Amino acid sequence: MERMGLTSPLDVGVRLLPLFGTFLLVTVVAARVLVRRVGLTSLITAGPVLIGAASLALLATDASGSYGAMWPGLLVAGMGAGLLTAPSTAAAVNGVPPQQEGMAAAQR
């Protein structure tokens, strides 16, 4: 498989760890610490800005580029997505009447 330029599913999963691992860690920190210290608006703004910067960084790499050029963009994208997810969910739930909070949380 390697000779044909294909990688195993495990190899792909390991290479995506900077994206998903960072996403998980930042989501936990954003939900428990950063929302109180910085506020929802700042995090909901910073998340897409970081995702946009990561997209530009990944766009600058080409298909023949090495993984070393790609992982920083994946890391920043994970940070941006992590900053965006928890605060945007909290904002959605906080924006509905108390009687409908359960439905709003389930609509994620």
Phi, psi and chi 1 to 4 in degrees:
 res  aa     phi    psi   chi1   chi2   chi3   chi4
   1 MET       -  -40.9 -130.2  160.7  104.5      -
   2 GLU   -61.9  -35.9  -74.1  -67.2  -33.0      -
   3 ARG   -62.7  -29.1 -115.3 -174.1  -54.6  144.6
   4 MET   -86.2    1.0  -63.5  169.4   48.3      -
   5 GLY    85.0    6.6      -      -      -      -
   6 LEU   -92.7  153.1  -59.3  174.0      -      -
   7 THR  -118.7  161.6   57.2      -      -      -
   8 SER   -79.9  160.5   71.3      -      -      -
   9 PRO   -59.0  -34.8  -26.3   34.5      -      -
  10 LEU   -64.8  -41.6  179.2   61.5      -      -
  11 ASP   -62.6  -42.2 -173.1   40.1      -      -
  12 VAL   -64.2  -43.0  172.7      -      -      -
  13 GLY   -61.2  -42.5      -      -      -      -
  14 VAL   -65.4  -39.4  168.3      -      -      -
  15 ARG   -70.4  -21.8  -71.1  174.7 -173.9 -112.5
  16 LEU   -91.6   -0.3  -73.3  175.8      -      -
  17 LEU   -57.1  -39.3  -85.2  176.0      -      -
  18 PRO   -58.3  -34.0  -25.7   34.0      -      -
  19 LEU   -73.1  -57.8  174.9   70.6      -      -
  20 PHE   -78.0  -34.8  -65.3  113.4      -      -
  21 GLY   -64.6  -45.1      -      -      -      -
  22 THR   -64.4  -41.0  -54.9      -      -      -
  23 PHE   -56.3  -47.9  169.1   76.9      -      -
  24 LEU   -63.3  -46.0  -70.4  172.4      -      -
  25 LEU   -65.2  -45.6  -67.9  173.3      -      -
  26 VAL   -68.9  -35.5  171.5      -      -      -
  27 THR   -60.8  -43.7  -62.0      -      -      -
  28 VAL   -64.2  -45.7  170.0      -      -      -
  29 VAL   -66.9  -41.8  171.5      -      -      -
  30 ALA   -63.9  -41.0      -      -      -      -
  31 ALA   -69.7  -36.0      -      -      -      -
  32 ARG   -99.3  -27.2  -63.9  177.4 -171.2 -133.5
  33 VAL  -120.6  -54.4  177.1      -      -      -
  34 LEU   -67.6  -33.5  -67.3  177.4      -      -
  35 VAL   -60.7  -41.5  169.8      -      -      -
  36 ARG   -69.9  -38.5  -68.6 -175.0 -166.3  129.5
  37 ARG   -82.1  -40.2  -70.3 -172.6 -177.6  174.9
  38 VAL  -104.8  -36.7  179.8      -      -      -
  39 GLY   104.6  159.3      -      -      -      -
  40 LEU   -64.0  -45.7  -73.8  172.5      -      -
  41 THR   -60.6  -43.1  -54.2      -      -      -
  42 SER   -63.7  -42.3  -61.8      -      -      -
  43 LEU   -70.9  -39.0  -66.2  178.0      -      -
  44 ILE   -69.0  -22.9  -69.3  174.7      -      -
  45 THR   -83.3  -43.7  -57.9      -      -      -
  46 ALA   -66.3  -35.3      -      -      -      -
  47 GLY   -57.8  -56.9      -      -      -      -
  48 PRO   -64.2  -31.1  -24.6   33.4      -      -
  49 VAL   -63.8  -44.5  167.9      -      -      -
  50 LEU   -66.3  -39.6  -74.4  174.0      -      -
  51 ILE   -63.6  -40.4  -67.8  170.2      -      -
  52 GLY   -63.4  -43.2      -      -      -      -
  53 ALA   -62.8  -40.9      -      -      -      -
  54 ALA   -65.4  -39.0      -      -      -      -
  55 SER   -62.2  -41.7  -62.5      -      -      -
  56 LEU   -65.5  -39.7  -70.2  174.6      -      -
  57 ALA   -64.2  -41.4      -      -      -      -
  58 LEU   -70.9  -32.0  -69.8  170.2      -      -
  59 LEU   -66.4  -29.3 -171.6   60.8      -      -
  60 ALA   -73.2  -17.1      -      -      -      -
  61 THR   -87.9  148.2   62.3      -      -      -
  62 ASP  -107.6  171.9   60.0   -8.1      -      -
  63 ALA   -62.4  -27.7      -      -      -      -
  64 SER   -89.7   -0.2   63.3      -      -      -
  65 GLY   -70.6  161.3      -      -      -      -
  66 SER   -83.7  165.8   69.4      -      -      -
  67 TYR   -64.6  -30.0  177.1   70.1      -      -
  68 GLY   -59.9  -29.2      -      -      -      -
  69 ALA   -83.1  -16.0      -      -      -      -
  70 MET   -97.5  -34.8 -173.1 -172.7 -105.4      -
  71 TRP   -62.8  -32.7   74.2  -97.4      -      -
  72 PRO   -61.9  -38.2  -24.6   34.9      -      -
  73 GLY   -65.1  -39.1      -      -      -      -
  74 LEU   -64.9  -39.4  -65.8  172.8      -      -
  75 LEU   -63.1  -46.3 -174.5   83.7      -      -
  76 VAL   -67.0  -37.4  173.6      -      -      -
  77 ALA   -63.5  -40.0      -      -      -      -
  78 GLY   -64.0  -38.7      -      -      -      -
  79 MET   -64.2  -45.6  -71.1  172.5   57.6      -
  80 GLY   -63.5  -43.7      -      -      -      -
  81 ALA   -65.9  -37.3      -      -      -      -
  82 GLY   -66.3  -38.3      -      -      -      -
  83 LEU   -69.2  -27.6  -71.9  176.3      -      -
  84 LEU   -86.4  -37.1 -178.9   63.0      -      -
  85 THR   -64.4  -59.0  -59.1      -      -      -
  86 ALA   -64.0  -46.9      -      -      -      -
  87 PRO   -65.0  -37.3  -22.1   31.6      -      -
  88 SER   -69.1  -34.6   62.6      -      -      -
  89 THR   -66.3  -43.3  -57.7      -      -      -
  90 ALA   -63.3  -40.8      -      -      -      -
  91 ALA   -64.7  -38.6      -      -      -      -
  92 ALA   -65.4  -41.5      -      -      -      -
  93 VAL   -71.8  -37.5  171.9      -      -      -
  94 ASN   -71.8  -16.9  -70.9  -21.0      -      -
  95 GLY   -88.8    5.1      -      -      -      -
  96 VAL  -118.3  158.8  -62.3      -      -      -
  97 PRO   -61.7  151.8  -17.4   25.5      -      -
  98 PRO   -54.7  -30.4  -24.0   31.1      -      -
  99 GLN   -68.5  -22.0  -57.9   89.5  -22.3      -
 100 GLN  -109.5   10.3  -64.2  177.5  -22.5      -
 101 GLU   -60.9  -37.9  -75.9  178.4   -7.7      -
 102 GLY   -62.1  -42.6      -      -      -      -
 103 MET   -67.1  -39.2  -82.6 -165.8  -49.6      -
 104 ALA   -65.4  -40.1      -      -      -      -
 105 ALA   -66.2  -34.2      -      -      -      -
 106 ALA   -77.6  -18.6      -      -      -      -
 107 GLN   -81.5   -0.3  -63.7  -70.9  -31.1      -
 108 ARG   -47.6      - -106.4 -176.8   -4.8  140.2
